[in-house]
Amino acid sequence: MASRRLVDAQRSEIARRRRERALAAGQVPGAEPSARDDSLALLFGCCHPDLTPPSAVALTLRAVAGLTTAEVARAYGVPEPTMAQRISRAKQTVAASDRPLVVPGPGEWPARLRPVLHVLYVLFTEGHTASTGPSLRRVDLTDEAIRLTRWLHRAVPGDPEVSGLLALMLLTDARQPARTDAAGDVVPLARQDRARWDRALIAEGLSLLDRTLVRGDVGEYQLQAAIAAVHARARTAEDTDWPRVVDLYELLERMTGSPVVTLNRAVAVAMVEGPDAGLAVLEGIGPVPGDPHRVDVVRAHLLERAGRPTAALEHYRRAAARATSVPEQRHLAAQVARLAGTAG
């Protein structure tokens, strides 16, 4: 049965990763995979054409990345029983199919590539800022996402969105050393020590993006990588080309309609036109699926910048109550204490 093969492949993949990490301790993420590595085939198997994108992502996070059903449910912002049913139905769909768990032939790439890219993006995003747990980052997920995307890029080097996604991952992952302090507490982008950013990853990401953008057909991952590149090229936070960031977010928002993009655009607009303009962008925005505290975080930040600490304090409190990541809970509790002390 295909579902049994999924389980067996998952167990084999976890064991293989452990062996590779033991043998390659100290090497950079994304090392050359073994020719016998079946994780990319398993990834394509999970991104089955008969599955909806949410079901494909959920099944991949469970079968390839090894997340628990509870972790996948939290990432989607749905109850665990609901997610368990979704994953179960996805497994049944794959099991009923006669498509083997192999990397598809060239003729199937167009239909299968987009959901695979989405799955890899979600996998990296969950690793970059873990929705739960004691650490801000899950290095096992970010490393696996980069490793698989590198392999995918070697398989289809001419696809601009594959290249854009890999560039985005590299440029984003380069900031990891500066995202937390010695105590593991969150350090916002504006206060990060950019000397600690990984310049080798930045150079690789920028080179890859520069080669990609000249091809035309710019997609959402290339736009996100272009935004990351603006930050990477700025020597200090003050040097950031915020008008360029606003322009890129406007394009991305029109392309995706994502509330996460709207939140980021609000911050960028505030940097160019002031906090009140950023708050205006947030008018009418709905909740962010799987990230219920994020709107309150951005609103609190902009309200504080606008000189409205009492309103900011209320939104920081709401965000702190909804956050599920321990480092983010600590960071938001610190903001609450700071503003409460000022108000007192």
N, C-alpha and C positions, 0 to 999 in steps of 0.2 A: 504493500500500500504506500501511496505517496506520503501520507501523513507520518507513517512509521519511518520512511526515509528522511523526512524532515527532522525528526527527533534524533535519529542516528547520526545524521550529518551535523546537527548542532553539537552533540556530544563529541564527535570527532574534531570539530572545529575548535571547541574550547580546549581540548587536550593539545591540539596542534599549536594553538596560540601560546599555551604555557611552555611548551618545548621551545618554541622560537624565542620567547622572551628570555628563557633561561640561557639559551645559546648565544643570543645577541644582546645581552645586557649592556647597556650603555650606548647602543646604537640609536640613531634618530628614528622617529616614527616614520612609517611608510616604507620600510625596507622591502627589497625585492621578494615577492611571494614565490613559494614553491610552484613548480609546474603542475604538481598534483593537487594544489590548493583547490578545494571545491566550494569555497565560500562565495565566490562570484556566481557560480552556477546556482547555488542555493538562493542567492539574492534574486536572480532572475526568476527562479521558480516561485519565490514568494510574491514577486510582482507579476502575478498571473494575469493574462488579458481579461479573464472573466471576473476578476476582483475589482471592487471599487478602490480608488486611491486610499481612503482611510483604512480599509481592511488590509490592503497590501502593506501599508506602513506598519500597522499593528502587528501583523504576522511576522514581518521582517524584524521588528524590534524584539519580538519574543523568540523567534527561531534563530536568527543570525546573531543579533547583539546579546541575547541571553537576558534581557530585562524580564523581571517578573510581571505577571499580569497586573498586579497592583501598580507597579511603576509605569507600565504602558497606560493604564487607566488614568493615572494622575497627569501624565503628559498630554492626554486628550481632554482632561477635565470632565470625565464621565465616571459613574459608579463602577466599581470593580466587576460586579456580576454582568453589567452591560458589556464591558470589554471582554470578559471571558466568553460570552456568547458570540461576540463578533469574531474573536479569534477562532473559536470552535467552528463557526460557519465557514470561515476562510479556509481552514484545514480541510473541511469536507469538500469544498469546491475544488481545491487542488487534488485531493484524493480521487475525486470522480473524473478528473481530466486524464486524457491519455498523453499529455505533454510531459516529457521527462524533465528531471531537474538538471538541465544542462544549459550552458550559455547558448542562446539562440543563434541561428545562422544569420547571415547578412540581410536576408529578406525580412526577418522579423525585428530587426533593430529599431526601425522608426516607431513601431507600435509599442515596444517594450521599454524604450530608453527613458521617456519622460517620467513614468512612475519610479523607475530605478533611481533617477537623479533626485526625485523628491524624497525617496526613502533615505538616500545617503545624506541629504541635507538635514532631514529630521534627526537622523542618527547623530550627526555631528553637533547639531544644535543642542540636543539633550546632553551630550557630553560636555560641550562648552560651558553651559550653565545648567547643572543638574537640577531637576525639578524637586528632588528630595535628597536627604542624606547630609552627612557632616561636612562634605567638601563642596566647594563651588564648582569644581570640575570633575568629570569622570574620564580620566585619561584613557581607560580601556575603550570607551566609545569613540572619543575623538581620534585616537590612533587607528582604530579599526576603520572608521569612516575615511580617513586620509589614505590608508593602505588600499582599500577597495577602490577609491576614486582614482588613485594613481594607476591601478591596474586597468580600470575602465578607460582611462585616458590613453594608455598604451594600446588598448584594443581599438579605440576610435579616435586617433589623435587629431583628426580633422574636424571633429564636432565642436563648435564654439561654446556651447553650453556646458559640455563636459569639462573643457578647459577653464571656463569661467568658474565653475563650481570648485575645481581643484585650486585655482588661484584664490578664491574666497576663503577656502579652508586654511590655506597656508598663511595668508595675510592675517587672518583672525587668530589662528593658533600661535602666531609669532608673539602676541601680547601676553600669553599665559604667564610668563615669569613675573610680570608686574601687576597682575590682577588682584593679588592678595598680598598682605604684609606677613611679617614673621609669625604672627599669631593666627594666620589664616583668615583674617578679616578682609572684607571687600575693599578694594581701592578703585574708586571711579576713574574712568578714562582720563578725565581732565587732570587728575592728580598722580597719574602713573609715572614712574621713572622710565622714560623711553630709552634710556641707556640699557635697560634690562630686556628690551624687546629683542627677539631673535632675528638678527640682521640677515642671516643666511636664508631663513624662511621668507623674509620680506623680499630679498633680492630675487629668489626663485619665483615667488608669487607675482611680483611686478613684471618680470621678464615674460612669464607665461601670459599675463593679462595683456601686455603690450602687443604680443604676437597675435593674440586672439581678436582684439578689438578692430584691427585693420581689416578683418574678413567681412565685416558687416553683419546683418542679422543679429543685432544685439538682443539678448534675452535677459530674464530676471536675474540669473546667477551672475552674468557678466556685469550687470548694473550694480549688484550688491558688492561684487569684487571691486568695481571702480570706486565705490564709496569707501571701502576698506583701504584702497590704495591712496585716497586723499589723506586719510589719517596716517597711513604709514609714511608718506612723504613729508609730513609736517614735522619739523624738528622739535617743536613744542606745541602744546595745546593751543596757544595763542596764535600760532602760525597756520592753523587749519584754514583751508579755503572753504569757509562755511557757505558762501553763495553757491559754489560748485556742488556742495553736498545737498543743498536745498534743491537745485535743479535736478540732480540725479534721483532724489527721493520723489520728486514730482513725477518724473517719468516712471519710476518703479510703482508708485501708487496707482497711476493710470493703468499700468499693465496688470497689476495683481489685485487691487482693491483690498489689500490686506490691512487690518487694523494695526498690526505691528509696524508696518511701514508708516502708517499715519502717525503713530506715536513718535517714531524716530524723526519724521518730518517736522513734527511740532517742536522737538528739541532743536533741530537745525534752524527752523524759522526764528525761534527765540534767540539764537545766537546772532542772527542777522538783524532782526527787526525789533527785538525786545521780548520779554516774557509775556506781555499781554497778547502780542501777535501769536505766540506759541499756544497760549491758552485758547485763543479763538479757533485754532486748528482742531483742538480737542472737542469742540462743541458737537454733540450728537454722536460721538464715537461710542461704540458698543464694547462689551467685555472682550478680552483676548482669550480665545479658547486655550485651555491648558495653562494659562498664566493669569489668574484672576486678579492678582495684586498689581499688575504692571501699570494699568491706567492710573491708579492712585499714586504710584511712585512718581510718574512723570508729572502728574498734576500737582503733587506736593512740591516737587522741585521747582516748578515754574511759579507756583504761588509764593514760595519763599523768595525767589528772585524778584517777584513783583512787589515785595514788601508787605505781604499778607501772612504773617507767621501763624496766626490763630487758625486760619483756614488750612494752611499747609500742615499744621500739627494734626488736624483731624484726618487728613488724607494719609499722612504717614502712619497714624494709628490703625486706620483701616487696612493699609497695605501690610503692616506688621502682623496683623491678625490673620491675614490670608496667605502669607508666604509660607511655603513648605520646605524650602532649603534652609538649613541651619545657618550658614554664613549670611544669607540674605536676611534672615530673621534677626541676627545679631546687628547687622548693619542698620536695619530699619529701626530696631529698638534704640540704637545709639542716636539716630536722628530724632526720635520721639523724646528721649531724655534731654538732648541738647535744646530743642525748641521749648520743651516744657520748663526747663530751667530758666530760659530767657524770659518766657512769659511770666514766670513766678517772680 
